[in-house]
């Protein structure tokens, strides 16, 4: 039988390329115990453009969505959105920037407040909503870019009606960018944002001039407004009711704090106190929010007054592209086409900002919990997975902007609500009563908005539930498949532990696994006598007791600090704290082997009870079937039996 070695080499090269860590990609993140990547640092306003491709791009569809949801009341409802942005979301994320200056975002704040399995499950749920937000950002933005392509008069009529195909091509192109590399993202974002905002300013200025010079249009709008909403209180009430539908205009804040590591700080900044970076991030958030607020209000006025209501309906020429409609209507087809191209570019690249957010979140959290395969640390496999999911969402929704609005708003609102809750809890923990009350009110307002959006458009929760269910299932399967991995990143011995190990010299190194109770002299004496009797080794052998304290068993990757001591002036003890007893013991044995140059022996007692139940105890609580699991971890870590530490059980 002839073996095709060339095919094997090609497969090996493909695997190596896919699993490459992507050091050139600035969006790469490592686990909490890995070495953080080096970022090229930029001025805060340049980094603002990177997050702005997501935030500012909502101008492409937000005015149309607002007009469709609120009708003649769109400017008032948009003003409510702006007030919530400036008085609610902005203060919350300015505080998030202070609390998580390394780009962890609001989820990391909740991680610090929660622990054990309930905390991990809560984080997985938040990751599901975050995935909903970012994936729908990719698909919705690409779908709206397709709408601008399809409505352009220079686009061949034979290619119209293929929205799903065009959207899939845009999503695939975005994935190809990340497969190749994303080092120049900020430079591209600066150009796209500068051109796009300039063109929008021109369109809105022309539209406002048209409004001022054609009072009849304003009269028609005010007549429609007073006819349907004559009572000012009803106007305010209705604006609050439709606000959840306008929540798309709040996107970009979570991405704004995620890109913080790219911001250039002061020379005296340290990793513990990056005050310059925090100051730059807060300027970024404030400037972006103010710019967007001005554009949202002015665009809402011009589009509502100048565009016929029926043009906003699904299939209408202004549906999902209200400002583009005005650009073609009042500035001609050539300028309108230029505007379309800029809009297409920024909407497509808005997906890049979302993809960067996904690549920041998944490797940061899931590997830490053991709830992602090892390849999840590499960028390219994740890009392929996220692109495939975006394909599925695009096909399921038929590349419709309106159909995906609910899911997008749900993801955005849940993240902002979690951020508001996190900063409220952080202020309460620091006993800042005034800020606790203020942030609590903001959190309550966003909680109402989220609940109202869920009731009005439950499709967002359904999609988020699919993401949450998928993440939980994959996480549990991954945790099961990685059960026998060595879960220790680094081993450090204190001076006494080093002395105890070095004193063994050329003798046989014997360790006794001990679960301490009272730690009195009799306990150590009886344990030693029982181990000698059960394993029949000389009574005068030098032994060291090993005691492991389980901290948070839901954690996966840990750093191991080994402390040495001599109990009752006779019994040497090595004390360890870890999320898993077998993994900690295996790491200790390998460290002793490498340090002493010989394989140590460790002695366990067999665990009483059902083996299957004990294995489940190990998965959930880090304890249980210790001896066989320790041996299996060592077998997988050291394939050479001659260099493998010895495990005894009796």
Buried (B, 14 or more C-beta within 10 A) or exposed (E): EEEEEEEEEEEEEEEEEBBEBBEEBBBBBBBBEBEBBEBEBBEBBBBBBBBBBBBBBBBBBBBBBBBBBBBBBBBBBBBBBBEBBBEBBBBBBBBBBBBBBBBBBBBBBBBBEBEEBEBBBBBBBBBBBBBBBBBBBBBBBBBBBBBBBBBBEEBEEEEEEBBBEBBBEBBBEBBEBBBEBBEEBBEBBBBBBEBBBEBBEBBBEBBBEBBEEEEEBBEBBEEBBEEEBEEEEEBBEBBBBBBBBBBBBBBBBBBBBBBBBBBBBEEEBEEEEBBBBBBBBBBBBBBBBBBBBEBBBBBBBBBBBBBEBEBBBEEBBBBBBBBBBBBBBBBEBEBBBBBBBBBBBBBBBBBBBBBBBBBBBBBBBBBBBBBBBEEBBBBBBBBBBBBEBBBEBBEEBEBBBBBBBBBBBBBBBBBBBBBBBBBBBBBBEEEEEEBBEBBBBBBBBBBBBBEBBBEBBBBBBBBBBBBBEEBBEBBBEBBEEBBBBBBBBEBEBBEBBBEBBEEBEEEBBBBBBBEBEEBEEEBBEEBBEBBBEBBEBEEEBBBBBBBBEBBBBBBBBBEBBBBBBEBEEEBBBBBBBBBBBBBBBBBBBBBBBEBBEBBBBBBBBBBEEEEEEBBEBBBEBBBBBBBBBBBBBBBEBBEEEEEBBBBBBE
